[in-house]
Amino acid sequence: MQTQNTAYGQGAEASTATESRGAAFGTDPRPGLAFAFTGQGAQYPGMTAKLYLEHPDYRRRLDEAAEALLPYTRTSVVDLIVGADLRIHQTGFTQPALFAIEYALAATLVEAGVRPSAVIGHSIGEFAAAVVAGALTLEEAAALVAGRGAYMQYLPSGGGMLACAAPPEDLTRLMDHETDVAFGAYNGPGETVLSGEMRALERIADTLAVRGVDSTPLQVSHAFHSHQMQPMLGRYGALASGIRPGTAKLPFYSTVRGRPLGAESLDSEYWVEHVAAPVRFAQAAEWLLREERPETVVEIGPRAVLTVLMQRLSGEQALQDPSFSAPRFVAACPSVSAGAPELDAVIEGLFQAV
């Protein structure tokens, strides 16, 4: 780990002298178009491999991201993706691979003339969102993402996450008796994720089952977004301190704070908080829907995960505000077998829509 730590530190410092932030994404955002960047859990072996082989623009952008990550991952995420490598489920590779795919998809859309007017990202998705918004360069984000995944990978095991079909207030009393469990994500009405010690989560799941409430253990290696991340925060803070604070040039709806950031910086403190704080996706998405009133929301990721959550939040918003019109939701990758024809069709439809 000493060699890795040194490489991460050097990469973070070197990235401050690279291309200006947001240069690859230009200006002239299209009103009424938001990008939503998927979080961890959307990965699968071979994700976007067909698209990489068939679409030259996407291939060029994914290669670009893979090259930025390679000094830290030491293994090309392109090789992992195209080879359908099962290591894609190891956190140290999962997070860099998802970031690379999301960067490449967004860059491909923007290069085609489809530029968002607002962004939101779920957990790891915030890094690609920050690059698109001009708050980070590709190189800065690559150093942060790869370090984050590696430090998490080497934390002690024994933690997990549990998706519960219940609102937070219904879970609070159960958590009073389980001090090793915390809220990991607020994804929407009746969509709450708990994070913590595995046996404690199992006890909560058993209690919920008796009450007729569904819960599902998530396929994760650790209790992300919980106090179990504390041992890595010092090292990660040292890495993040090498990144210059950046301000988003587009409305950035933070799932750390659960609101738009405005003129606040995405600095080292933000990215450290990002590790252990719960994902306030529902709150941030509600802000985006209410303030931006987008006509179209594009989910940027290897498969659609956030779309269903945002559709439910849109329905809630429509009930509260009769003047609200639910946006159209589009997945950049409409299926796990999507290739060049599918992405070109998405781009054509989006370009016509905006």
N, C-alpha and C positions, 0 to 999 in steps of 0.2 A: 504493500500500500504506500510505502514511502515514495516509490517511483511515480505512482499515479498522482499522489498529492503534489509533487513537484511539477509534473506536467500540467496539472490543472491550474496551478498558480501562474505558471509562465503563460499559459494560454489566455488567462483572464487579463493579464497585464498587456500582452501583445495586442489583444483585440481592441484596446482603446485607440490604437493608431490606424485602424482599418477604415474602410469606406464609411462615408457619412450615413448616419442612421436614416432609414427610409428611402435611400437613394434608389434602391431596386424597385420600389413600389410607386414612385412618382407622386403626383398630386392629382387634382381633379377627381375627387371621389364622386360616385353616383348617388344622389339623394335617394333615400328609401331602401338602401341595400345594406344589410348587416351580415357579417361573417361570424359564425359560432364555431369555435375550435374544440373538438372532442377531447376528452380526458382519457386517462388510463383505464383499461378494461375493453377498449374498442379493438385491441390488437388481435391478430390471428396469423398463423404461419402462412406465408405467401401473400400477405396483404399488399395490394396494388402491384403485384409482380407482372401481371398481364399488361397493365397500364404502362409500366416502365418499359416493357419490351416493345410496345406498339406505338407509344406517343413520344415523339422526339423532344417536344418542349418539356413535358413532364420529366422525361429521362434526364435532360440537361439540368433541370432544377434539383432533382433528387441527387444526382451526382454532386452538384454544388454543395448541398447540405451534408452529404456523406463525407466529402472532403474536409469540410469545416469540423466535423465531429471526429474524424479519424485520429488526430493526435491524442485524443482522450480515450476513445473506445478501443483503439488498437485493432479492431475488427471492423470492416466496412459494413455499415447497416444495409447497403445495397446487396452485398453478398448474403446477408441474413434474410433479406426480403425475397430476393429472387430464388434463393435456395430453399425457401420454406423451412428455415431452420427453427427448431423448437425452442432454441435459446431466446427467441423473441419474447417468451413469457418471463424471462429473468429480468428483474427490474432494471439492472444495469444496462440492458439492451432495449427493453421495452420503451423506456422514456425517450432515449435518443432516436429510436426508429419512428415513433409516433411524431416527434417533433419534426424530423426530416420529411416525413410524408405530408404533414400539414403545411410546412413551409413550401414544399414543392407544389402542392395543389393550389395554395393561395397565389403563389408567384405565377403559376400557369394561367390562372383566371385573370389576374391583374394585367399580365402581359397581353392578354387577349382584349383588354379594355374594360373588364368587369372589376371595378374598384369599389370597395366598401366605404360607406360613410360612418360606420361604427363597428366595433368588434367586442366580442366576449369570448372567454375561454374557460373551460372547466379544468381546474387544477393544472396539469402539465400543458394543457392547451393554451394557457396564458402566455407561454414563451413565444410560440408562433404568432399569437395575437399581438404581442409587444413588438415583434419585428415588423409586422405589417403596419402597425400604428406608428412606427418610426421611433420607438423608445429604446430599442436594442438593435445592434447590427446582427447579422447572421452569426458572425464569429463570437460575439459576446454571448448570444443565446446558446450557441453550441457548447461553450465552456460551462455555462451555468447548468444546462440540462444534463450533460454527461457527468459532471461532478455530483449533481443531485442524485442521479440514478445509481452511481457507483457507491456513494456514501450510504444510501438507503439499502443497497444490496447486501452490504457487509454488517448491517445491524443485526443483533441477536434475533432469532426467529421466535415464534410463540404468539405473535399477534395476528389479528385478522380484522375483517370488516363485514358488517351485516346490513343488508338492505332491508328496511322494514316498511311495510305498507301501513304506516301510521304517522300522524303528525308529531312533532317534537314534544308537545305538552303531554301526550299520552305515554311517552317513553321516560319522562323525567323521573317519575316515582320509581320505576324499575331500576334506573341508574343510580338512585340514591343508595341502593344496597350493593352496587358494583362500582367501587372506586377506580377500578382499572379500565373503565369504559367511558368514552366521551363521544360527543357528536362529531362525526367525520364529514358529513355533507348534508346540506339542506337542498334537496333537488326539486321540491315542489310540494303541493298539498298531498299529504299522505305518502310522500316519497322521502324518507329520512334514512341516512346511513350512519350506523354506529361503528366506532373503531376502538379496538382495545385488545385486552387479553382474551385468547381464544376460548378458554373454559368459561369465562364470564359471559361472553357472547352466546355460547351454547346454552347457558342457563336462561338468558333473556329470550332466546329463540324458543325454548321449551315453554316458558311462561306465555309468550305470545301465541303459540300454537294452541294452548289450552283455551285461550280467549278467542280463538278463531281468527287471529291476525297472521297474515302471511309474512314470512321473512326468508331471505335468501342469502347464504354466505357468498361473498364475492371471491373470485379467483385472484387473490392477491397474496404476496409473500409476507407482508408486514402490516401493522396497524398504521397505515398512512394517515396523515392529518390528525395526529394525536400526540400525547405526551411521550409516547414511545419513540418519537423522532428526536427527542431532546439530545441524546448522545452525539448526534451528527451536526448539531447546529453551530457549534464553535468552529469546526473545520469548514463548514459550508459558508459561514459568515466571513472567514478569512478569504475564501475564494471569491465571494460576491463583492468584497471590498475592493477588488481590482477592477470592477466594472464601474464606469462613470454613471452617475444617476441620469436617467433619461425621462423625458416627459412625452407622453403620447401626443401625436399630431392629429389623431382622430379621437372621437369619443371612445373611451376605454372603460367598459363596465366591469369593474373588478369583482371577481368572485372570492377574493380575500376579504374585502371590505363590504361587499354586498351592495355596492352603489357605484355611480360614475366617479372616476378619480379626479376629473377636472384638471387643474394645474399641478396636482401632486406628483412627485417624482416616483418612478419605479427604481428605487435605489436598493442598496444592499439590505437595509432593514426590511424592505418590502419582501424581497425574495427569501430572506430567512423566515420571516413570519409566514410566508407562503407554504413552508414545509409542514408545520405543525398545526396551523390554524384550520378550522373547519372550512369546507368549500361552501360558500354562500351563493350557490348558483341560482336558486329560486329568487332571492332578493335582487341580485344583480340583473337577472333576466326580466323581472317585473319592471325594474327601472328602465331598461332598454326598450321594452315594449311600450311603456307609457310615455317616455320622453321622445324616442325616435319615431315611433309609429311606423316601423318599416313596412314596405310593401312586400319585400322578399327577404327571407333569412336563409342563407346558405350554410349548411353544416359542412365544415372542413374536417375531414377525417377519413379513415379507411372504411368505415361503415357508419350508418346513421344511428346515433344513440341519444343525442340531445334533442332531436326533432320531436320525439314523442313528449318529452318533458316540456318543451316550449309550446307545443300545441295545447297541452293541458293548461299551462299558464295563460295562454292567449284566451282560452275559453273562460277562465276565471276573470280575466280583464274585461272581456265582453259583457259578462254578467254585471260587473260593477260600473261599467261605462258604456251605455248604449251607442255612443258615437264611435267607439273603437271598432276598427275593422281588422280582423285577424290577418296576419301576413301569409303569403304563400311560402311554404317550406320546401327547399330543394337540397338534396344531398349531392355533394360534389362527386362522391362515389355511390351511385345509385344501387349497386349490388356488389357482392364480394368477387364477382367475376367480371367486373367492369373493365373495359379496355378503351382503346382510342375512340371508337365510334360513340361510346356512351359519354365520355368526357366531352367530346366535341359537340354532342347534342345538348349537354348541359350548358356549355359555354354559349352556344347559339341561342338557346332559350333565355338565358340570363341577359345576354346582350340585347336581345329584342325587348325583354321586359323592362330594362332600365334605360 
